[in-house]
Amino acid sequence: MTSLSVEMLAADAVEPITSAGHAQLGIAVLAGIAVIVLLITKFKLHAFLALTIGSLALGAFAGAPLDKAIASFTMGLGSTVAGVGVLIALGAILGKLLADSGGADQIVDTILAKAGGRGMPWAMVLIASVIGLPLFFEVGIVLLIPVVLMVAKRGNYSLMRIGIPALAGLSVMHGLIPPHPGPLVAIDAVDANLGITLALGVLVAIPTVIIAGPVFSKYAARWVDVPAPEKMMPQRPSEDLEKRPGFGVTIATVLLPVVMMLAKALVDIIVDNPEHTVQRVFDVIGSPLIALLAAVIVGMFTLGRAAGFTKDRLSTTVEKSLAPIAGVLMIVGAGGGFKQTLIDSGVGQMVLDISKDWSIPALLLAWLIAVVIRLATGSATVATISAAGLVAPLAAGMTDTHTALLVLAIGAGSLFFSHVNDAGFWLVKEYFGLSVGQTIKTWSVMETIISVVAGGLVLLLSLVI
């Protein structure tokens, strides 16, 4: 496709692709989301296919010509993958290097060696939060489960007292902190500043993870008292390695992209002059692409070579890291297509009008929309992407800080009450050997606490900044 045709397509998609009224658009949104929910839950269709079909159904219900609905979907898919696809790939490579080199195990072992007794739940939440920065939620669970089970068994701790803090750390990182796919897509959708979102995300994440992790785990351990299941004790990645990277250099590698992006945000605030040389330099250094690329390149030496990896082994590690994220990339891309179909159908403007008519704060509306989609689809990523598309027009005229808070409100809502339609629910249930009821009392309640606490903190921050 030529650049001219792309520009024509973009220009054509600026105007709503339908002239339907609010009532028809409202029905179209509900019908489109209902199609996605039905395909995912009832027919067990992959989320990528469900989002694709749901987007076309939305356009049809809204009365849009099929060719324009297809154009909106493909343009949204392309722009979303272009915006966050490389970042997701780089994050996956860094996470794989961290796991395979034994760097993650080194972090775990070092912190656990210095913790004990009442400090163990706090150590677990710290471990999960640090490791959760570059890792996808499911990968983080697989990596940390052996540690949780080992600590609970050897230290004679309640499984929930150790497991809940670890799960809370991973979940909060997944929902609120870039470079995870959900927050990245939301930042792209509402045109938020990544550095400011990251800084405010960390500010919200710290009290949230404390309340949902170490504090709540006291009650979860009383409600559900189960031993660590023997059969779920898998081998740790570094058991086959002769050496592994040091603790300090591993932490530095993991935090490198975070520091680079936060440095850009700080310079933007202090200098506040886009033409200034210092700000232009940090705009490059702190861009997500450069920050993550730098961490990956550094990680090849500080993690891979430090573990004794040959060039071939490093190449294999990178290759293996990319295959599992194909599904994530396609879901994120299809979610972007769904978002663009919502916007081009005029649904975004409808939400804007409703928020004015009903006097609902934009941040609360964003949280509620994400909650509803999360409950219906079970996917935090789908909830984040869809909600971001719906509330994107609300970001117009917002300050950079409030746009960042809008992203965090969506992320918080996307974590609400994980239940039987969420893959994470079953992952936790099986690994911890729980019944469905026990999983709801612990994992589902923990997710709800994260969502409500983080959402409340976002609303409070909006009043003071």
HUHUNOR-V334447 format. One record per pair of residues at least 24 apart in sequence whose C-alpha atoms are under 8 Angstrom apart, sorted by the first residue. I is the first residue (numbers start at 1). J is the second residue. D is the distance in Angstrom with one decimal. If there is no record, write none. Layout:
i->I j->J d->D
i->I j->J d->D
This chain:
i->9 j->71 d->7.5
i->9 j->75 d->8.0
i->10 j->75 d->7.7
i->13 j->71 d->8.0
i->13 j->72 d->6.5
i->13 j->344 d->6.2
i->14 j->344 d->6.8
i->15 j->344 d->6.6
i->16 j->343 d->7.5
i->16 j->344 d->4.6
i->16 j->345 d->5.1
i->16 j->346 d->5.2
i->17 j->64 d->5.8
i->17 j->65 d->7.7
i->17 j->68 d->6.6
i->17 j->69 d->7.4
i->17 j->344 d->5.5
i->17 j->345 d->5.2
i->17 j->346 d->7.4
i->18 j->62 d->6.7
i->18 j->63 d->6.2
i->18 j->64 d->5.1
i->18 j->344 d->7.9
i->18 j->345 d->5.5
i->18 j->346 d->7.1
i->19 j->346 d->7.9
i->20 j->62 d->6.4
i->20 j->63 d->7.0
i->22 j->350 d->6.2
i->24 j->61 d->7.8
i->24 j->62 d->6.3
i->25 j->61 d->7.9
i->25 j->62 d->5.6
i->25 j->345 d->7.8
i->25 j->346 d->7.6
i->25 j->347 d->6.3
i->25 j->350 d->7.8
i->26 j->347 d->7.6
i->27 j->61 d->7.6
i->27 j->62 d->8.0
i->28 j->58 d->5.3
i->28 j->59 d->7.5
i->28 j->60 d->8.0
i->28 j->61 d->4.8
i->28 j->62 d->5.2
i->29 j->58 d->6.1
i->29 j->342 d->7.7
i->29 j->347 d->7.6
i->31 j->57 d->7.6
i->31 j->58 d->6.7
i->31 j->61 d->7.3
i->32 j->57 d->5.6
i->32 j->58 d->4.4
i->32 j->61 d->7.7
i->33 j->58 d->7.9
i->33 j->373 d->7.9
i->36 j->377 d->7.5
i->37 j->376 d->6.1
i->37 j->377 d->5.2
i->40 j->377 d->7.0
i->41 j->377 d->7.3
i->41 j->421 d->6.4
i->47 j->331 d->6.1
i->48 j->327 d->7.7
i->48 j->330 d->5.9
i->48 j->331 d->4.5
i->48 j->334 d->5.8
i->48 j->335 d->7.8
i->51 j->331 d->7.6
i->51 j->334 d->5.8
i->51 j->335 d->6.3
i->51 j->338 d->6.5
i->52 j->334 d->5.9
i->52 j->337 d->7.5
i->52 j->338 d->7.2
i->54 j->338 d->7.6
i->55 j->337 d->7.2
i->55 j->338 d->4.9
i->55 j->341 d->6.4
i->58 j->341 d->7.6
i->58 j->342 d->7.7
i->59 j->341 d->6.8
i->59 j->345 d->6.9
i->62 j->345 d->6.9
i->64 j->345 d->7.4
i->69 j->341 d->6.5
i->72 j->337 d->6.8
i->72 j->340 d->5.8
i->72 j->341 d->5.3
i->72 j->344 d->6.8
i->73 j->334 d->7.7
i->73 j->336 d->7.7
i->73 j->337 d->4.0
i->73 j->338 d->6.1
i->73 j->340 d->6.1
i->73 j->341 d->5.6
i->74 j->337 d->6.0
i->75 j->337 d->6.8
i->75 j->340 d->7.5
i->76 j->333 d->7.5
i->76 j->334 d->7.9
i->76 j->336 d->5.0
i->76 j->337 d->4.0
i->76 j->338 d->7.3
i->76 j->339 d->6.9
i->76 j->340 d->4.9
i->76 j->341 d->7.5
i->77 j->333 d->4.5
i->77 j->334 d->5.5
i->77 j->335 d->7.2
i->77 j->336 d->5.0
i->77 j->337 d->4.3
i->77 j->338 d->8.0
i->78 j->333 d->6.9
i->78 j->337 d->7.8
i->79 j->336 d->7.6
i->80 j->185 d->7.0
i->80 j->188 d->7.6
i->80 j->332 d->7.3
i->80 j->333 d->5.6
i->80 j->336 d->5.4
i->80 j->337 d->7.8
i->81 j->329 d->7.1
i->81 j->332 d->7.3
i->81 j->333 d->5.3
i->81 j->336 d->8.0
i->83 j->185 d->8.0
i->83 j->188 d->7.0
i->84 j->181 d->7.4
i->84 j->184 d->6.5
i->84 j->185 d->6.7
i->84 j->188 d->8.0
i->85 j->329 d->6.4
i->86 j->289 d->7.4
i->87 j->179 d->7.0
i->87 j->288 d->7.0
i->87 j->289 d->6.1
i->87 j->292 d->7.1
i->88 j->179 d->7.2
i->88 j->180 d->7.2
i->88 j->181 d->6.4
i->88 j->325 d->7.9
i->88 j->329 d->7.6
i->89 j->322 d->6.4
i->89 j->325 d->7.3
i->90 j->292 d->6.1
i->90 j->293 d->6.5
i->90 j->296 d->6.9
i->91 j->134 d->5.6
i->91 j->135 d->7.0
i->91 j->179 d->7.0
i->91 j->180 d->7.9
i->91 j->292 d->6.8
i->92 j->134 d->7.2
i->92 j->135 d->6.7
i->92 j->136 d->7.5
i->92 j->321 d->5.8
i->92 j->322 d->6.7
i->92 j->325 d->7.4
i->93 j->296 d->6.9
i->93 j->317 d->7.8
i->93 j->318 d->5.6
i->93 j->321 d->5.3
i->93 j->322 d->7.0
i->94 j->134 d->6.5
i->94 j->135 d->7.9
i->94 j->295 d->7.2
i->94 j->296 d->5.4
i->94 j->299 d->6.9
i->95 j->134 d->5.3
i->95 j->135 d->5.0
i->95 j->136 d->7.9
i->96 j->317 d->6.8
i->96 j->318 d->7.4
i->96 j->321 d->5.7
i->97 j->299 d->6.9
i->97 j->300 d->7.3
i->97 j->303 d->6.5
i->97 j->304 d->6.4
i->97 j->317 d->6.9
i->97 j->318 d->7.7
i->98 j->250 d->7.9
i->98 j->299 d->7.9
i->98 j->303 d->6.6
i->99 j->143 d->7.4
i->99 j->237 d->6.7
i->100 j->237 d->6.0
i->100 j->238 d->6.9
i->100 j->317 d->7.7
i->101 j->237 d->7.9
i->101 j->238 d->6.8
i->101 j->241 d->7.9
i->101 j->244 d->6.1
i->101 j->245 d->7.2
i->101 j->303 d->5.8
i->101 j->304 d->5.6
i->101 j->306 d->7.9
i->101 j->307 d->5.4
i->101 j->309 d->8.0
i->102 j->237 d->6.3
i->102 j->238 d->4.6
i->102 j->241 d->7.6
i->102 j->244 d->5.4
i->102 j->245 d->7.0
i->102 j->307 d->7.3
i->103 j->244 d->6.4
i->103 j->245 d->5.7
i->103 j->246 d->7.4
i->103 j->247 d->7.4
i->103 j->250 d->5.9
i->103 j->303 d->6.5
i->104 j->131 d->6.6
i->104 j->250 d->7.9
i->105 j->236 d->7.8
i->105 j->237 d->7.8
i->105 j->238 d->6.8
i->106 j->244 d->7.3
i->106 j->245 d->7.2
i->106 j->246 d->6.9
i->106 j->247 d->5.8
i->107 j->247 d->5.7
i->107 j->250 d->7.5
i->107 j->251 d->7.5
i->108 j->147 d->7.7
i->110 j->247 d->7.0
i->120 j->162 d->7.2
i->121 j->161 d->6.4
i->121 j->162 d->5.3
i->121 j->165 d->6.0
i->121 j->166 d->8.0
i->121 j->213 d->7.7
i->121 j->214 d->5.4
i->122 j->165 d->7.2
i->122 j->214 d->6.0
i->124 j->162 d->6.6
i->124 j->163 d->7.9
i->124 j->165 d->5.9
i->124 j->166 d->5.2
i->125 j->165 d->4.7
i->125 j->166 d->4.9
i->125 j->167 d->7.9
i->125 j->168 d->7.0
i->125 j->169 d->5.2
i->125 j->209 d->7.5
i->125 j->210 d->7.9
i->125 j->213 d->6.7
i->125 j->214 d->7.4
i->126 j->166 d->8.0
i->126 j->169 d->7.2
i->127 j->166 d->7.3
i->127 j->169 d->7.9
i->128 j->165 d->7.9
i->128 j->166 d->5.1
i->128 j->167 d->7.3
i->128 j->168 d->7.9
i->128 j->169 d->4.9
i->128 j->170 d->5.5
i->129 j->166 d->7.8
i->129 j->169 d->4.6
i->129 j->170 d->5.9
i->129 j->172 d->8.0
i->129 j->173 d->6.5
i->130 j->251 d->7.9
i->130 j->254 d->7.6
i->131 j->170 d->7.9
i->131 j->254 d->7.8
i->132 j->169 d->7.1
i->132 j->170 d->5.1
i->132 j->173 d->5.9
i->132 j->174 d->7.3
i->133 j->173 d->6.1
i->133 j->174 d->8.0
i->133 j->177 d->7.5
i->133 j->178 d->8.0
i->133 j->179 d->7.6
i->133 j->180 d->7.8
i->133 j->254 d->7.4
i->134 j->179 d->7.2
i->134 j->180 d->7.6
i->134 j->254 d->7.0
i->135 j->180 d->7.9
i->136 j->174 d->7.0
i->136 j->180 d->6.9
i->137 j->170 d->6.1
i->137 j->171 d->6.7
i->137 j->174 d->6.0
i->138 j->424 d->7.3
i->140 j->170 d->6.7
i->141 j->167 d->7.4
i->141 j->170 d->7.6
i->143 j->236 d->7.7
i->145 j->233 d->7.9
i->145 j->431 d->7.3
i->146 j->232 d->7.7
i->146 j->233 d->5.6
i->146 j->234 d->6.0
i->146 j->235 d->7.3
i->146 j->236 d->6.8
i->149 j->228 d->5.5
i->149 j->229 d->7.6
i->149 j->233 d->6.8
i->150 j->233 d->7.5
i->152 j->227 d->8.0
i->152 j->228 d->6.5
i->153 j->227 d->7.6
i->153 j->228 d->6.1
i->158 j->221 d->6.2
i->158 j->225 d->6.5
i->158 j->226 d->7.1
i->158 j->227 d->6.9
i->159 j->221 d->7.3
i->159 j->225 d->7.3
i->159 j->226 d->6.4
i->159 j->227 d->6.1
i->159 j->228 d->5.9
i->159 j->432 d->7.9
i->160 j->217 d->6.1
i->160 j->220 d->6.1
i->160 j->221 d->5.0
i->160 j->224 d->7.2
i->160 j->225 d->7.3
i->160 j->226 d->7.8
i->160 j->442 d->7.8
i->161 j->214 d->7.4
i->161 j->217 d->4.9
i->161 j->218 d->6.2
i->161 j->220 d->7.2
i->161 j->221 d->5.5
i->162 j->217 d->7.6
i->164 j->212 d->7.9
i->164 j->213 d->5.7
i->164 j->214 d->7.5
i->164 j->216 d->7.9
i->164 j->217 d->5.6
i->164 j->220 d->7.9
i->164 j->442 d->7.6
i->164 j->443 d->7.3
i->164 j->446 d->7.6
i->165 j->209 d->7.7
i->165 j->212 d->7.3
i->165 j->213 d->3.8
i->165 j->214 d->5.4
i->165 j->217 d->6.7
i->166 j->213 d->7.3
i->167 j->213 d->7.7
i->168 j->209 d->5.9
i->168 j->212 d->6.1
i->168 j->213 d->5.2
i->168 j->446 d->7.2
i->168 j->447 d->7.6
i->168 j->450 d->7.7
i->169 j->209 d->5.9
i->169 j->213 d->7.2
i->171 j->415 d->7.8
i->171 j->447 d->7.7
i->172 j->205 d->6.3
i->172 j->208 d->7.7
i->172 j->209 d->6.6
i->172 j->450 d->7.1
i->173 j->205 d->7.6
i->175 j->380 d->7.3
i->175 j->411 d->5.0
i->175 j->412 d->6.4
i->175 j->414 d->7.1
i->175 j->415 d->6.6
i->176 j->201 d->5.8
i->176 j->205 d->7.2
i->176 j->408 d->5.9
i->176 j->411 d->5.4
i->176 j->412 d->6.8
i->177 j->201 d->5.8
i->177 j->202 d->7.1
i->179 j->288 d->7.8
i->181 j->332 d->7.4
i->181 j->381 d->7.2
i->182 j->380 d->7.5
i->182 j->381 d->5.0
i->182 j->382 d->8.0
i->182 j->384 d->5.7
i->182 j->385 d->6.6
i->182 j->411 d->7.2
i->183 j->384 d->7.5
i->183 j->407 d->6.7
i->183 j->408 d->7.6
i->183 j->411 d->6.5
i->185 j->332 d->7.6
i->185 j->336 d->7.8
i->185 j->384 d->7.8
i->185 j->385 d->6.4
i->186 j->384 d->6.6
i->186 j->385 d->6.2
i->186 j->388 d->5.4
i->186 j->407 d->5.7
i->186 j->410 d->7.8
i->187 j->404 d->7.5
i->187 j->407 d->6.2
i->189 j->388 d->6.1
i->189 j->389 d->6.5
i->189 j->392 d->6.3
i->190 j->388 d->6.8
i->190 j->391 d->8.0
i->190 j->392 d->4.9
i->190 j->393 d->7.7
i->190 j->395 d->6.0
i->190 j->403 d->7.1
i->190 j->407 d->7.6
i->191 j->403 d->7.7
i->192 j->400 d->6.5
i->192 j->403 d->5.5
i->192 j->404 d->5.5
i->192 j->407 d->7.6
i->193 j->400 d->6.4
i->193 j->403 d->7.8
i->193 j->404 d->6.6
i->194 j->261 d->7.6
i->194 j->265 d->8.0
i->194 j->288 d->8.0
i->194 j->404 d->7.7
i->195 j->261 d->5.3
i->195 j->262 d->5.3
i->195 j->263 d->7.9
i->195 j->264 d->6.6
i->195 j->265 d->4.6
i->195 j->286 d->8.0
i->196 j->262 d->7.5
i->196 j->265 d->5.8
i->196 j->400 d->7.5
i->196 j->401 d->6.7
i->196 j->404 d->6.5
i->197 j->401 d->7.5
i->197 j->404 d->4.6
i->197 j->405 d->7.0
i->197 j->407 d->7.4
i->197 j->408 d->7.5
i->198 j->258 d->8.0
i->198 j->261 d->7.9
i->198 j->262 d->7.1
i->199 j->262 d->6.6
i->200 j->404 d->7.5
i->200 j->405 d->7.5
i->201 j->408 d->6.7
i->204 j->454 d->6.1
i->204 j->457 d->6.3
i->204 j->458 d->7.0
i->205 j->454 d->7.1
i->208 j->450 d->5.9
i->208 j->453 d->5.9
i->208 j->454 d->5.8
i->209 j->450 d->7.1
i->211 j->449 d->7.9
i->211 j->450 d->8.0
i->212 j->446 d->5.7
i->212 j->447 d->7.8
i->212 j->449 d->5.9
i->212 j->450 d->5.8
i->213 j->446 d->7.7
i->216 j->446 d->7.3
i->220 j->441 d->7.3
i->220 j->442 d->5.6
i->223 j->441 d->7.3
i->223 j->442 d->8.0
i->224 j->438 d->6.3
i->224 j->441 d->7.6
i->224 j->442 d->7.5
i->226 j->434 d->7.9
i->228 j->432 d->6.8
i->228 j->433 d->7.8
i->229 j->431 d->8.0
i->229 j->432 d->6.6
i->229 j->433 d->6.1
i->232 j->431 d->6.1
i->232 j->432 d->7.8
i->241 j->307 d->7.3
i->242 j->307 d->7.6
i->242 j->308 d->8.0
i->243 j->306 d->7.6
i->243 j->307 d->5.3
i->243 j->308 d->7.0
i->244 j->303 d->7.6
i->244 j->306 d->6.2
i->244 j->307 d->4.4
i->244 j->308 d->7.7
i->245 j->302 d->6.8
i->245 j->303 d->5.6
i->245 j->306 d->5.2
i->245 j->307 d->5.8
i->249 j->302 d->6.6
i->250 j->302 d->7.1
i->250 j->303 d->6.8
i->253 j->295 d->6.1
i->253 j->298 d->7.0
i->253 j->299 d->6.1
i->253 j->302 d->7.3
i->254 j->295 d->7.3
i->256 j->291 d->7.4
i->256 j->295 d->6.1
i->257 j->286 d->7.8
i->257 j->288 d->7.5
i->257 j->291 d->4.5
i->257 j->292 d->5.4
i->257 j->294 d->7.4
i->257 j->295 d->6.0
i->258 j->291 d->7.7
i->260 j->285 d->6.5
i->260 j->286 d->4.8
i->260 j->291 d->6.0
i->261 j->285 d->7.7
i->261 j->286 d->4.2
i->261 j->287 d->6.4
i->261 j->288 d->6.8
i->261 j->291 d->6.8
i->262 j->286 d->7.3
i->331 j->382 d->7.7
i->332 j->381 d->7.5
i->332 j->382 d->7.6
i->332 j->385 d->7.4
i->335 j->382 d->6.4
i->335 j->385 d->5.6
i->335 j->386 d->6.5
i->336 j->385 d->6.6
i->336 j->386 d->7.9
i->336 j->389 d->7.8
i->338 j->386 d->6.9
i->338 j->389 d->7.7
i->339 j->385 d->6.8
i->339 j->386 d->5.7
i->339 j->388 d->7.3
i->339 j->389 d->4.2
i->339 j->390 d->6.9
i->340 j->389 d->6.7
i->342 j->389 d->6.5
i->342 j->390 d->6.6
i->343 j->389 d->6.5
i->343 j->390 d->7.0
i->347 j->390 d->6.8
i->348 j->389 d->7.2
i->348 j->390 d->5.1
i->348 j->391 d->6.2
i->348 j->392 d->6.8
i->348 j->393 d->5.8
i->349 j->393 d->6.5
i->351 j->390 d->6.8
i->351 j->391 d->6.7
i->352 j->391 d->7.4
i->352 j->393 d->6.4
i->352 j->394 d->6.0
i->362 j->391 d->8.0
i->362 j->394 d->6.6
i->362 j->406 d->7.6
i->363 j->405 d->7.4
i->363 j->406 d->5.5
i->363 j->409 d->5.9
i->363 j->410 d->7.9
i->363 j->458 d->7.9
i->363 j->459 d->6.9
i->364 j->409 d->7.3
i->364 j->455 d->7.9
i->364 j->459 d->7.5
i->366 j->391 d->6.2
i->366 j->406 d->7.0
i->366 j->409 d->6.2
i->366 j->410 d->5.5
i->366 j->413 d->7.7
i->367 j->409 d->5.1
i->367 j->410 d->5.0
i->367 j->411 d->7.8
i->367 j->412 d->6.7
i->367 j->413 d->4.5
i->367 j->414 d->7.7
i->367 j->455 d->6.9
i->368 j->413 d->6.4
i->369 j->410 d->7.9
i->369 j->413 d->7.5
i->370 j->410 d->5.7
i->370 j->411 d->7.7
i->370 j->413 d->4.8
i->370 j->414 d->5.0
i->371 j->413 d->4.6
i->371 j->414 d->5.6
i->371 j->415 d->7.4
i->371 j->416 d->5.8
i->373 j->414 d->7.6
i->374 j->413 d->7.6
i->374 j->414 d->5.4
i->374 j->415 d->7.0
i->374 j->416 d->6.7
i->374 j->418 d->7.8
i->375 j->416 d->7.2
i->375 j->417 d->7.0
i->375 j->418 d->7.2
i->375 j->419 d->7.8
i->377 j->421 d->6.7
i->377 j->422 d->7.6
i->378 j->418 d->6.5
i->378 j->419 d->7.0
i->378 j->420 d->7.7
i->378 j->421 d->4.9
i->378 j->422 d->4.2
i->378 j->423 d->7.6
i->379 j->414 d->7.7
i->379 j->422 d->6.1
i->379 j->423 d->7.9
i->380 j->411 d->7.9
i->380 j->414 d->4.7
i->380 j->415 d->5.8
i->381 j->414 d->7.3
i->383 j->414 d->5.4
i->384 j->410 d->5.9
i->384 j->411 d->6.0
i->384 j->414 d->5.7
i->401 j->465 d->7.3
i->402 j->462 d->6.6
i->405 j->458 d->6.1
i->405 j->462 d->7.2
i->408 j->455 d->7.7
i->408 j->458 d->7.0
i->409 j->454 d->7.6
i->409 j->455 d->5.6
i->409 j->458 d->6.3
i->412 j->450 d->7.2
i->412 j->451 d->4.6
i->412 j->452 d->7.3
i->412 j->454 d->5.7
i->412 j->455 d->5.5
i->413 j->451 d->5.5
i->413 j->452 d->7.7
i->413 j->455 d->7.0
i->414 j->451 d->7.4
i->415 j->447 d->5.9
i->415 j->448 d->6.9
i->415 j->450 d->7.2
i->415 j->451 d->5.5
i->416 j->447 d->5.7
i->416 j->448 d->4.6
i->416 j->449 d->7.9
i->416 j->450 d->7.5
i->416 j->451 d->5.1
i->416 j->452 d->7.6
i->417 j->444 d->5.0
i->417 j->445 d->6.4
i->417 j->446 d->7.9
i->417 j->447 d->5.4
i->417 j->448 d->4.7
i->418 j->443 d->7.5
i->418 j->444 d->5.0
i->418 j->447 d->6.4
i->418 j->448 d->7.6
i->419 j->444 d->6.2
